[in-house]
Amino acid sequence: MGSDKSRQTGRGAKSNPRNRFEGLEFVPEEGMERERGAAQKTRFYDDLSETIITYNSSPDIPFDASLNPYRGCEHGCAYCYARPTHEYLGFSAGLDFESKILVKRKAPELLKQALAAPKWKPQLVGMSGVTDPYQPVERRLALTRRCLQVLLDFRNPVGIVTKNRLLTRDLDLLGDMARRQLCHVSISLTTLDAELARVMEPRTSSPQGRLQAIAQLAEAGVPVGILLAPVIPGLNDHEIPSILKAAKEAGASHASYVLLRLPHGVKEVFFDWMDQEFPARRNKVESRLRELRGGKLNRAEFGERFSGQGIFAEQIRQLFSISRKREGMNSEPPAVNVRDFRRPASPQLEWSF
């Protein structure tokens, strides 16, 4: 059960841990940081990046190219592995990550330029590799929707991961793309417990809302599955069978998972959250995490960072595999179509909302 303080703040992080790249640190008086967090409003800044597609060479990630219309994420998930990316901007991985959001207003135009370039090779583009493309501000700015329209115009496939049912707004585009085998969606579903979700992922859709989104996508013919990320041993790992069952009943066709990892400032944010929301479970969760990571809270080695190692990692792997097979779900989304890629002379970008 979450605390009253979480109901007031609507934030995952309770404070701003030190930025590891900064030489100076502001140390608030006791209680000052939490009071500030309770009243802190979200601020939006223009990101003036001149490119939009990012590439990775990780064998753990099922796509090479991704785009992120936003940096930072107002969803405020306490465990988010992307929090340390805000430190490169001079911010903190804590409250700053979820209250200071950078907006790439030129994202659709930059994407159009990238796909039109002769050097572009048609391939799956991941949305989003770092932060959620359907976080709350997307309702107003529609940058993700406009990027989808560009991808459709070029017949370039996309894979979307989100925990917000706002993406159902774009069923018209996604349905058209699905009929051309140009998209698949994974809904991030970490728990069926509405109270746990509310304090752990405070500004996104409820578990029931995400299941409803799965049902709507499936009904529209859009390939949809779930990504159970992260699995947190001692907190939500026992829900694996029930989550997969509920997802399958809603219409999900594929499922995968990622074990919790706590790089850099994320560990401070996460354990501060645990100390306030689930203090009785804190030591058990930390102990299990260290067993999964060879005594550490994070390991960056390819092949291990998402799945862990040791007996508990194997137990989780087997539980997930057995549960997935029982529900008749695939381990991966269907293949996408890159054969129909085109470079239209003058793509008509329809900014329909």
Backbone torsions as a table, in degrees:
resi	resn	phi	psi	omega
1	MET	NA	133.8	-178.8
2	GLY	-79.1	161.5	-179.2
3	SER	-84.8	163.8	176.6
4	ASP	-62.5	-32.8	-179.0
5	LYS	-60.5	-40.2	179.1
6	SER	-65.7	-36.2	178.8
7	ARG	-63.4	-32.2	-178.4
8	GLN	-77.8	-41.9	-172.7
9	THR	-81.7	-37.1	-173.4
10	GLY	62.8	25.8	-179.9
11	ARG	-120.2	150.8	175.0
12	GLY	-83.7	-50.2	177.8
13	ALA	-74.0	145.7	179.0
14	LYS	-103.4	-9.7	-176.0
15	SER	-159.6	-179.0	176.6
16	ASN	-114.2	97.4	176.8
17	PRO	-65.6	160.2	-177.2
18	ARG	-61.4	139.4	173.2
19	ASN	-76.1	123.0	-174.0
20	ARG	-67.7	-14.4	-179.8
21	PHE	-95.8	-8.7	-175.4
22	GLU	-98.4	141.8	179.6
23	GLY	-83.9	-22.7	-179.8
24	LEU	-106.6	148.3	179.3
25	GLU	-138.0	131.5	175.0
26	PHE	-88.3	121.9	-179.6
27	VAL	-110.1	105.7	-178.2
28	PRO	-73.9	158.2	173.4
29	GLU	-66.1	157.5	-177.2
30	GLU	-56.4	128.1	179.4
31	GLY	89.1	-21.0	-177.1
32	MET	-65.4	-42.0	-177.3
33	GLU	-63.9	-41.5	-177.8
34	ARG	-70.5	-37.1	176.7
35	GLU	-64.8	-40.2	178.1
36	ARG	-64.3	-40.1	179.2
37	GLY	-64.2	-35.3	-178.5
38	ALA	-63.0	-32.4	-176.0
39	ALA	-106.2	-1.2	-173.3
40	GLN	-67.5	124.7	178.5
41	LYS	-90.4	154.8	176.9
42	THR	-78.0	132.5	177.4
43	ARG	-116.5	145.0	-177.3
44	PHE	-117.7	135.9	-177.9
45	TYR	-125.1	144.8	177.0
46	ASP	-75.8	129.2	174.6
47	ASP	-97.2	119.2	-173.6
48	LEU	-96.5	25.2	178.4
49	SER	-54.3	144.0	-179.3
50	GLU	-101.7	-2.4	173.2
51	THR	-131.1	157.8	-174.9
52	ILE	-123.6	-24.5	-177.0
53	ILE	-94.5	130.8	178.2
54	THR	-111.7	143.6	-179.3
55	TYR	-114.4	148.4	174.2
56	ASN	-133.8	158.0	179.0
57	SER	-119.0	21.2	-177.0
58	SER	-77.6	129.1	175.9
59	PRO	-71.9	-10.4	-179.8
60	ASP	-84.4	-14.0	-174.4
61	ILE	-108.4	129.9	-172.2
62	PRO	-80.8	18.0	174.5
63	PHE	-150.5	153.7	-179.1
64	ASP	-96.3	-28.2	-175.7
65	ALA	-118.2	141.2	178.5
66	SER	-145.8	161.0	174.1
67	LEU	-137.2	144.3	-178.4
68	ASN	-130.2	106.4	179.3
69	PRO	-67.5	-18.4	-177.3
70	TYR	-131.1	154.1	172.4
71	ARG	-123.5	131.0	-167.2
72	GLY	87.4	160.6	-176.7
73	CYS	-149.6	122.7	-176.9
74	GLU	-73.1	-12.0	177.3
75	HIS	-56.8	-33.9	172.5
76	GLY	72.2	29.1	179.8
77	CYS	-62.8	127.1	-173.4
78	ALA	-62.7	-25.8	-172.4
79	TYR	-98.3	0.4	-165.6
80	CYS	-57.6	121.3	-179.1
81	TYR	-66.8	-18.7	-176.0
82	ALA	-82.8	-6.8	-176.9
83	ARG	-52.7	-43.1	-177.7
84	PRO	-62.4	-16.5	178.9
85	THR	-64.1	-23.8	179.3
86	HIS	-71.5	-20.7	179.3
87	GLU	-67.4	-27.0	177.2
88	TYR	-67.9	-17.0	-179.4
89	LEU	-97.8	2.3	-178.7
90	GLY	89.5	6.8	179.7
91	PHE	-100.8	-178.4	176.3
92	SER	-98.8	156.9	176.0
93	ALA	-77.8	-5.1	-177.0
94	GLY	-91.5	-119.8	-178.2
95	LEU	-57.6	-34.4	179.8
96	ASP	-57.3	-41.1	-176.1
97	PHE	-59.1	-35.1	-176.0
98	GLU	-102.5	-2.1	-179.0
99	SER	-124.1	-8.5	176.1
100	LYS	-122.5	96.6	-172.1
101	ILE	-105.4	127.9	176.0
102	LEU	-93.4	134.3	-173.7
103	VAL	-115.3	124.5	178.2
104	LYS	-94.2	82.8	-174.0
105	ARG	-64.3	-23.2	-179.9
106	LYS	-92.5	10.5	-175.3
107	ALA	-53.3	-48.2	-179.2
108	PRO	-61.5	-41.4	-179.8
109	GLU	-68.1	-40.2	178.3
110	LEU	-66.0	-36.7	177.9
111	LEU	-66.2	-42.5	177.7
112	LYS	-58.2	-44.1	178.8
113	GLN	-62.8	-41.9	-177.8
114	ALA	-65.1	-43.2	-178.2
115	LEU	-72.6	-28.2	-180.0
116	ALA	-79.1	-16.2	-177.7
117	ALA	-67.6	139.3	-179.2
118	PRO	-58.1	-29.0	-177.3
119	LYS	-76.6	-12.0	-179.0
120	TRP	-70.3	128.7	174.7
121	LYS	-104.6	122.5	-177.4
122	PRO	-56.0	128.7	-176.6
123	GLN	-162.8	165.6	177.1
124	LEU	-64.2	132.4	173.8
125	VAL	-108.1	127.1	179.6
126	GLY	-87.7	131.4	173.4
127	MET	-127.5	107.0	9.7
128	SER	-128.3	144.0	-177.4
129	GLY	-79.0	-17.9	-176.1
130	VAL	-124.7	-59.7	-178.0
131	THR	-121.1	161.6	-171.5
132	ASP	-70.3	125.6	-178.9
133	PRO	-72.6	-10.6	179.7
134	TYR	-116.7	33.9	174.6
135	GLN	-68.1	166.7	-167.9
136	PRO	-50.1	-39.3	-176.4
137	VAL	-65.6	-19.4	178.0
138	GLU	-61.5	-28.5	178.4
139	ARG	-59.0	-34.8	-177.5
140	ARG	-91.3	-41.0	-173.0
141	LEU	-90.6	-27.9	176.9
142	ALA	56.3	32.7	178.2
143	LEU	-68.0	-39.5	178.1
144	THR	-64.0	-43.4	178.7
145	ARG	-60.2	-43.7	-179.5
146	ARG	-66.3	-34.8	175.6
147	CYS	-67.2	-38.6	176.2
148	LEU	-60.7	-39.5	178.9
149	GLN	-63.1	-39.7	176.9
150	VAL	-62.3	-46.7	-180.0
151	LEU	-60.8	-39.5	177.6
152	LEU	-65.9	-42.9	179.2
153	ASP	-58.4	-37.5	-179.1
154	PHE	-89.5	-4.1	-176.3
155	ARG	56.8	41.3	178.3
156	ASN	-103.6	130.5	-174.7
157	PRO	-73.1	156.4	-178.8
158	VAL	-140.2	145.1	172.6
159	GLY	-120.1	125.5	-174.0
160	ILE	-112.8	136.9	170.1
161	VAL	-122.8	126.8	179.8
162	THR	-154.2	158.2	171.9
163	LYS	-118.3	21.0	-178.4
164	ASN	-121.3	127.8	-178.7
165	ARG	-71.1	-1.2	175.2
166	LEU	-55.3	-26.2	-178.3
167	LEU	-62.5	-19.1	177.9
168	THR	-66.8	-17.7	172.9
169	ARG	-57.5	-30.7	-173.5
170	ASP	-99.9	24.8	-179.2
171	LEU	-61.5	-28.1	178.6
172	ASP	-63.2	-46.6	178.7
173	LEU	-70.3	-44.8	-178.3
174	LEU	-64.4	-37.2	177.8
175	GLY	-63.5	-42.7	177.7
176	ASP	-63.3	-43.2	179.5
177	MET	-65.4	-39.4	-179.1
178	ALA	-63.1	-38.6	179.1
179	ARG	-64.7	-20.6	178.8
180	ARG	-103.3	7.9	-177.5
181	GLN	58.3	44.6	-176.3
182	LEU	-111.3	6.7	-178.7
183	CYS	-157.3	157.5	163.8
184	HIS	-149.3	155.6	-174.7
185	VAL	-127.7	140.5	170.3
186	SER	-122.2	122.0	175.7
187	ILE	-87.9	125.7	176.8
188	SER	-76.6	113.8	-176.7
189	LEU	-129.5	109.6	-171.9
190	THR	-105.4	-17.5	-178.1
191	THR	-162.9	156.4	171.8
192	LEU	-101.8	-3.8	-178.8
193	ASP	-83.2	108.5	-175.4
194	ALA	-62.2	-35.8	179.7
195	GLU	-68.3	-42.7	177.7
196	LEU	-62.7	-44.7	180.0
197	ALA	-62.1	-37.6	-176.0
198	ARG	-65.5	-35.4	-179.8
199	VAL	-91.6	-23.8	-177.8
200	MET	-89.6	-32.7	-178.5
201	GLU	-133.5	67.7	-160.7
202	PRO	-66.2	-25.1	-172.9
203	ARG	-119.8	33.0	175.8
204	THR	-125.5	-174.8	-175.8
205	SER	-70.1	149.6	177.2
206	SER	-67.1	162.4	175.5
207	PRO	-54.7	-41.4	179.9
208	GLN	-64.7	-38.5	177.7
209	GLY	-63.5	-36.6	178.8
210	ARG	-70.2	-39.0	176.3
211	LEU	-64.1	-38.0	176.7
212	GLN	-65.0	-36.7	176.9
213	ALA	-64.1	-41.3	177.0
214	ILE	-57.9	-45.3	-178.8
215	ALA	-62.1	-42.3	-179.7
216	GLN	-66.7	-41.1	178.6
217	LEU	-64.6	-45.6	180.0
218	ALA	-61.8	-41.6	179.7
219	GLU	-63.7	-32.0	179.8
220	ALA	-83.4	0.4	178.2
221	GLY	83.8	13.9	179.4
222	VAL	-87.6	124.1	178.1
223	PRO	-60.3	120.4	-174.7
224	VAL	-136.6	140.4	176.4
225	GLY	-142.1	-165.3	177.5
226	ILE	-126.8	152.3	171.0
227	LEU	-120.1	110.0	178.6
228	LEU	-86.7	90.4	-173.1
229	ALA	-142.9	117.4	4.4
230	PRO	-100.4	158.5	164.6
231	VAL	-83.0	123.2	-177.8
232	ILE	-112.7	104.5	-177.6
233	PRO	-61.0	130.2	-178.5
234	GLY	91.3	-2.8	-180.0
235	LEU	-129.1	-52.3	-179.0
236	ASN	-129.6	2.3	-176.9
237	ASP	-63.9	-29.5	-179.9
238	HIS	-68.8	-14.2	-177.8
239	GLU	-86.8	-5.1	-173.8
240	ILE	-50.6	-52.0	-178.7
241	PRO	-61.3	-41.7	-177.2
242	SER	-71.7	-34.6	177.4
243	ILE	-64.9	-45.2	180.0
244	LEU	-65.2	-37.9	179.0
245	LYS	-64.3	-46.6	-179.8
246	ALA	-64.6	-39.5	179.8
247	ALA	-64.9	-43.1	178.8
248	LYS	-63.0	-43.2	179.6
249	GLU	-63.1	-29.7	179.0
250	ALA	-78.7	-20.1	178.4
251	GLY	125.0	6.0	179.9
252	ALA	-69.1	140.1	-177.3
253	SER	-109.8	-16.5	179.7
254	HIS	-141.4	160.0	-177.2
255	ALA	-154.2	142.5	174.8
256	SER	-147.6	172.6	-178.5
257	TYR	-145.2	162.9	175.0
258	VAL	-138.6	131.7	175.8
259	LEU	-73.6	148.1	177.6
260	LEU	-57.4	135.4	171.3
261	ARG	-132.5	146.9	-172.1
262	LEU	-125.9	74.4	179.2
263	PRO	-75.1	142.8	170.3
264	HIS	47.8	-125.5	-174.0
265	GLY	-69.5	-11.1	-178.9
266	VAL	-63.1	-36.5	-177.2
267	LYS	-62.8	-37.8	178.5
268	GLU	-67.6	-43.2	178.2
269	VAL	-62.1	-46.4	-175.4
270	PHE	-66.3	-46.4	-176.8
271	PHE	-75.0	-26.6	171.0
272	ASP	-63.1	-42.5	177.1
273	TRP	-63.5	-45.1	177.9
274	MET	-60.2	-42.9	-178.5
275	ASP	-59.8	-32.1	-178.8
276	GLN	-89.0	-39.2	-173.6
277	GLU	-93.3	-37.9	-176.7
278	PHE	-138.7	60.0	-175.1
279	PRO	-59.6	-31.8	-177.7
280	ALA	-70.4	-20.9	-178.2
281	ARG	-100.0	-8.1	-171.1
282	ARG	-56.2	-51.1	-176.5
283	ASN	-64.8	-38.3	179.2
284	LYS	-64.7	-44.2	179.9
285	VAL	-62.4	-46.2	-179.6
286	GLU	-63.4	-41.5	-179.6
287	SER	-61.7	-45.0	-179.9
288	ARG	-65.1	-40.1	179.7
289	LEU	-61.6	-40.8	179.6
290	ARG	-67.8	-33.8	176.7
291	GLU	-66.8	-32.8	179.6
292	LEU	-75.2	-21.4	-172.9
293	ARG	-118.6	26.4	177.2
294	GLY	63.1	37.7	179.4
295	GLY	90.5	-6.8	-179.5
296	LYS	-106.1	172.5	176.4
297	LEU	-98.2	-10.3	177.8
298	ASN	-157.0	139.3	173.0
299	ARG	-130.5	132.4	-174.5
300	ALA	-95.8	0.4	-176.9
301	GLU	-65.1	135.2	175.6
302	PHE	-59.6	142.9	178.3
303	GLY	87.9	-15.7	-179.2
304	GLU	-119.0	-30.1	-168.4
305	ARG	-64.5	-28.6	-179.8
306	PHE	-92.9	-21.5	-172.0
307	SER	-118.2	-17.0	178.8
308	GLY	74.9	-172.8	180.0
309	GLN	-147.7	163.8	177.7
310	GLY	95.7	-177.5	-172.1
311	ILE	-65.2	-40.0	-179.2
312	PHE	-70.7	-36.7	176.2
313	ALA	-62.9	-39.8	179.1
314	GLU	-68.3	-38.1	177.3
315	GLN	-62.2	-42.4	178.6
316	ILE	-66.2	-42.5	179.3
317	ARG	-59.5	-45.5	-179.3
318	GLN	-67.2	-42.2	179.2
319	LEU	-60.5	-44.4	-179.5
320	PHE	-66.7	-44.6	-178.0
321	SER	-62.5	-45.9	-179.8
322	ILE	-64.2	-43.5	-178.9
323	SER	-65.9	-40.1	179.3
324	ARG	-64.7	-43.8	179.7
325	LYS	-66.9	-37.3	178.4
326	ARG	-59.8	-36.4	-179.2
327	GLU	-85.7	-4.5	178.6
328	GLY	71.2	35.1	-179.2
329	MET	-103.3	149.3	177.4
330	ASN	-81.3	161.2	178.4
331	SER	-87.5	-16.6	-178.4
332	GLU	-136.6	154.8	175.5
333	PRO	-70.8	164.8	179.8
334	PRO	-67.6	158.5	178.1
335	ALA	-66.4	152.5	179.6
336	VAL	-108.6	167.3	-174.7
337	ASN	-100.7	118.3	175.0
338	VAL	-109.0	-1.9	-175.7
339	ARG	-70.9	-28.1	-173.2
340	ASP	-94.8	11.1	178.9
341	PHE	-56.5	141.5	179.4
342	ARG	-145.2	160.1	173.2
343	ARG	-116.7	91.1	-178.8
344	PRO	-62.5	145.0	-177.5
345	ALA	-61.1	-46.3	179.4
346	SER	-139.3	80.2	-178.7
347	PRO	-56.3	130.5	177.9
348	GLN	-88.9	102.0	-177.8
349	LEU	-85.2	114.9	-176.9
350	GLU	-95.2	109.9	-178.8
351	TRP	-87.3	55.0	178.5
352	SER	-83.8	138.5	-173.7
353	PHE	-107.7	NA	NA
